[in-house]
Amino acid sequence: MTEVQAMVEFSVELNKFYNVDLFQRGFYQIRASMKIPPRVPHRVEASLFHATGMTLAFPASVHDSLICSKTFQILYKNEEVVLNDVMIFKVKMLLDEKKIEETLEEIGFLLSLDLHFTDGDYSPCIFGCTTPATNKLSSPCEDDLVK
């Protein structure tokens, strides 16, 4: 069995945050991470594409394979905050060269997005998670991943 290294790249753009119905004023941050089943040898690299703009309370940052958006303050219902954060996840995997397409179709790439909140001191380490969400990613162009 010969193994080849495959790389799949996902990007997540956070353009704006629109406060529809948050009940608490305070500082918010969106955290994103990729989860891959451990049965496939892999490594996730996380990075930020640095766009220009305000850094708000704290700039966006990367911690291992976790990406944190800019920290922003929400004061009012229906408030809109421009983030312009682009998060990039590169998943490098070792795959059997005879089963590349089959393995890529079976892998469950999971993107986890969490909204974190604090109403006090807004240092990056003290945010609590308010609304976790996990989304299974699939590509309509799975054949293009193999090429």
C-alpha positions in Angstrom: 0.0 0.0 0.0 1.4 3.3 -1.1 0.3 6.5 0.8 0.0 9.9 -0.6 -0.4 13.2 1.1 -3.6 15.0 0.3 -4.5 18.5 1.3 -8.0 20.0 1.6 -8.4 23.7 2.3 -11.4 25.4 3.8 -11.9 29.1 4.2 -14.5 30.8 6.4 -15.2 34.5 5.9 -16.8 36.4 8.7 -17.9 39.6 7.1 -20.4 41.1 9.5 -22.0 40.2 12.8 -25.7 41.3 13.1 -27.2 41.2 16.6 -30.7 39.9 16.1 -31.7 38.8 19.6 -28.8 38.7 22.1 -30.0 39.5 25.6 -26.7 40.7 27.1 -24.5 43.6 26.4 -20.8 42.7 26.4 -17.9 41.5 24.4 -18.3 38.7 21.9 -16.0 36.5 19.9 -16.5 33.7 17.3 -14.2 30.7 17.5 -13.8 28.2 14.7 -12.1 24.8 14.6 -12.0 21.8 12.2 -12.6 18.3 13.5 -11.5 15.2 11.5 -12.1 11.6 12.6 -9.0 10.1 14.1 -9.0 7.0 11.9 -7.4 9.1 9.1 -3.9 10.3 9.9 -4.1 14.1 9.6 -2.8 17.4 10.7 -4.9 20.7 10.7 -3.2 24.0 10.1 -5.1 27.1 11.0 -4.3 30.6 9.8 -5.8 34.0 9.2 -5.9 36.0 6.0 -5.3 39.4 7.4 -7.7 41.9 6.0 -7.4 45.6 6.7 -9.8 47.3 9.1 -10.3 48.1 12.7 -9.2 45.5 15.3 -12.1 46.4 17.6 -11.4 45.2 21.2 -8.9 42.5 20.4 -7.6 41.4 17.0 -8.3 38.0 15.5 -5.8 35.3 16.5 -4.8 31.7 16.0 -4.2 29.2 18.9 -2.9 25.9 17.5 -5.8 24.8 15.3 -8.4 27.2 16.9 -9.1 30.5 15.2 -10.7 33.4 17.2 -12.4 36.3 15.4 -11.9 39.9 16.4 -13.4 40.6 19.8 -16.3 43.0 19.4 -18.7 44.8 21.7 -22.4 44.5 21.3 -24.6 47.1 23.1 -27.9 47.2 21.2 -30.4 45.0 19.5 -30.1 45.1 15.7 -26.5 46.3 16.0 -24.2 45.4 13.1 -20.4 45.0 13.5 -18.0 44.7 10.6 -15.5 41.9 11.2 -13.8 41.1 7.9 -12.0 38.0 9.3 -11.0 35.3 6.9 -10.1 32.0 8.6 -8.2 29.3 6.7 -8.0 25.6 7.6 -5.6 23.3 5.7 -6.2 19.6 6.4 -3.2 17.5 5.5 -3.9 13.7 5.4 -2.2 10.5 4.5 -4.4 8.4 2.2 -4.1 5.1 0.4 -3.3 6.1 -3.3 -5.9 3.5 -4.5 -8.7 4.9 -2.3 -8.2 8.6 -2.5 -11.6 9.6 -3.8 -13.4 7.0 -1.7 -11.7 8.1 1.5 -12.3 11.8 0.8 -16.0 11.2 0.3 -16.3 9.2 3.5 -14.4 11.7 5.8 -16.7 13.8 7.9 -15.1 17.2 7.9 -16.7 19.1 10.8 -16.5 22.8 11.2 -17.3 24.0 14.7 -18.3 27.6 15.3 -18.8 28.9 18.8 -20.0 32.3 20.0 -18.3 33.3 23.2 -19.3 36.1 25.5 -18.2 38.0 28.5 -19.7 41.0 30.2 -16.7 41.9 32.4 -13.0 42.1 31.7 -12.5 41.2 28.1 -9.1 39.5 28.1 -9.1 36.7 25.4 -8.9 33.8 27.9 -12.1 34.4 30.0 -14.9 34.0 27.4 -17.6 31.5 28.1 -19.3 29.7 25.2 -22.9 30.8 24.5 -24.0 29.0 21.3 -22.0 26.1 19.9 -22.7 24.9 16.4 -21.1 22.2 14.4 -21.6 21.8 10.7 -20.7 18.8 8.5 -18.9 20.0 5.4 -19.2 18.4 2.0 -18.2 19.6 -1.4 -20.5 19.6 -4.4 -17.3 19.2 -6.5 -15.7 16.2 -4.7 -14.2 15.1 -7.9 -12.2 18.3 -8.0 -10.6 17.6 -4.6 -8.9 14.6 -6.1 -7.4 16.4 -9.2 
